């Protein structure tokens, strides 16, 4: 069994343990502090036998550990294992040199996505289109400015001229995703976001909805994107220290 399959099974076991309302309530109760099984039963109005059953399931899933009191040795306390909850998140993507958002005309969704990524996440980012328009849609520029972002009205580009090896390519429209699905396509997106085209409605509300959709997706994606390692620090020939560290020391 490979590591990915093992990880999926472990996560499924945790999800199954959390699938009962009483067990989820116990986890909630232990999120900010430890408690004895008796205290849990009292607070959640659960009989002793049910508390024991639910705690065992949570322990078997690795979510809860039990320790003996340093005071009254007959008493035990339950403690949540937060790393197990954190591990429920999907695994990270492969390291990427840059994130590139692609749509059909590179005039709205991909432009907004790149501007959002640059503002909220940072790091190398670009956008492109399968059939780029001559300019960025004026409503996209206006919505971007409203949210403190900047778009170049003439900054559209063709996908062939932008995407390079090592990029994480994300198609933010259905047409671009489907255009790039064939074997002859120059680029195959790693991810697809089915964001409705705001230009079809051509209202500020539609562009705002696209902006909000993209913003939420970027917030969810960002923690899973691992940046590619940068070049090694240059070493100063005189001191043997890296130039980066030397500059930082002098700047400090």
N, C-alpha and C positions, 0 to 999 in steps of 0.2 A: 504494500500500500504506500503511495507516495505521500510526501509531506503535505501537499495541498489537500488531498483527500482526508488525511488525518485531522487537519485543521478544520475542515468543513464538518466532520463528525463531532469534533469537540464543541464547535460553536452550536451545532444542532442540539447537542445534549444540554447546553446552557439555555438555549431558547426554550427547549421542552420543559426544563425546570422552572422557567419563569412564566410558563403558560398557564399556571394556576393562579387565580386572584389572591389566594391566601399566601402563596409563596412570594408573589410579587410584593405583597404588603409587608412581608417579613424583610425582604431586601430593602424596600423603602425605609423601613424602621431602622435598619442597620446602616443606612448610608452615612449618617452624620455621627453615629456613636454606637458603642457596643451594648449588648443587653443579655440578660440571662433568659433561658427558655421560659421561665416563669413570668418574667416581666413582659416578654413578647406575648404570651398567652393572655395576660391581664390586659395589656394595651389593645390587643386585637380581638379580645373576647373569643378566644379559641380554647377548646378543651385540651388538657395535657397530652392526650394520645394523638390528637391532630398536629399539635406543635411538634411532637417528636417525629412524626411521619414526615412533615414538610421539611424540617431541619435536616433529616437524613437525606432527602432528595437533593437539597441544596448543597449539602456536604459532598455527596457523590458527584455532583456536577462541578465541584471545586469552587463554588461561589461563597461558601461560608466555612470558617474554621471555628474550632471550639478550644478554649483554654480554661485551666482551672484558676479559680480566684486565689490571689496571694493572701487574702484575708481569711475568709471562711472556705476551707479547702473542699467542703462538700458542694460548693456552688461552682457552676461553670458559666462562662460568658461566650457569646457568639460574636464573631467578628466577620465583617464583609471582606472579601478579597477583591478590591477594586480593579486589579489588573485583568481579572477574568471578564469583568464587564467591558473593560476597554478593548479586550481582544475580540469582542463581537463585531467590531467594525470590519468591513471588507479589507483584504490585504492591499498593500500599496501597489501601485503600478510600477512597471520597470522604469528605471531612471531615464529622464528625457532632457535633452539639451535645451529644448524650447517648446512652448505650447503654441500651436497654430490653429486658429478658429477659421472654419471655412463655411461659406454659404454660396448661394448661386451668384449674386451680383456684388458681393463684398461691399454692400452699401448700407446695411443696417445691422442685422443680427451679429455677424462676425465682427464688425467694427465695434459694436457695443461690448461684445464679449471680451475682445482684446483690451479695450480701455478699462473695463471692470477688473480684469485679471491684473493689469499693470497697476491699478490703483489699490486693490485689496490684497493682492498676493505678492506682486513684484516678481522680478526675474524676467528672462527673455520671453517675449511673446510677440506674435504677429497675426495677421489675418489675410485672407485671400478669397478669391471667388472662382468658381468654375467658368462663369461667363461674366466677368466684372463689368459693372456699369462705369460710365465716364466720371461719376462723382458720387459722393456719399449722400444719402437721402437727407434733405434739409431737416426733416422731423427727427431723424436720428441724431443729427448734430445738435438740435435744440434740446432734446431730451438729455443727451450727454452733458451739455452745459448746465442744465437744470440740476444735475446731480454732481456737479463739480468735476466732470471729466472733459477731456479735450479730444475732438476728432478733427482730422485734416479733411476738409471737404473734397479735396482732389486726390486723396490717398488710397485709391483702390488698386488692386494688383491681381494678376492672374496666378493661379495656384502653381503652375509650372515654374514661375519665376521666384516663388517664395519658399516652398517646402523643400527641405533637404533631409538627408538621412539623420536619424537621431531625434527628429521632431515628434511630439505627441500631437497628432492631427485629430481635431474634433469637428465633425460636421454638425452645424447648428441648424440645418434645415433638411427637410426630407428630400428635396430635389438633388441637392449636392450629395447627400448620402447615397442616393440611388444612382446618380451619374458616376460615382466613384466606386461602385460595387463590382463593376465588370472586370474581367481579367486584363483588359487592355488599358484600364485606367492608370494614369501616371502615379496616383497616390491612393492608398486605401486607409480611410480614417480608422483610428483605434476606437473612437467612441462616437455615438450618434445622439444628438439632442433634438427631439422633434418639437422645435419651437415654432409656433405659427408665424407666418410671414405678416408683419404689421403693415407692410405696404399694400396688401390686398384691401384692407379696410381704410388705410391712410388717414388715421385719426391719431391725435396725441394719446388718447386712451390706449389704442392698440400698441403704440410704441412703448408706452409706460408698462403695459402688461408684458411685452417682450423683455424689457429691461429687468423687471422683477423676476421673471422666469429665469433669465440668465444669471442674475445675481444669486438666486438660491442655489442653482446648480453649481456655480463656481465655488460657493462657500462649502458645498458638500464634497466637491472634487479636490479642492486645494490640499487637505491633509493627506490625501492618497498619492499625491504626485511627488516623487522623489527627484530632486534636481541631480543632473549628472555631475560627477566630481569635476572641479575646476582644475586648471593646470597647477603643477606643483609650484610652491613659492620659490621665487628667485633667491639665491644665496649671495650675500655680500662677499666679494673676494677678499676683503680686508678683515672682516670680523667673524666670518663664518655664520653669521646670523642671517635669517631670511630678510630680504629687502622689505617685505611687508611688516615684519615685526620691528625692524629698525625704524621704519617710517612712523609706525604707531607709537614707538617709544619717544621719538623726537616730537611728535605732535602732542603727546600727552603732557 
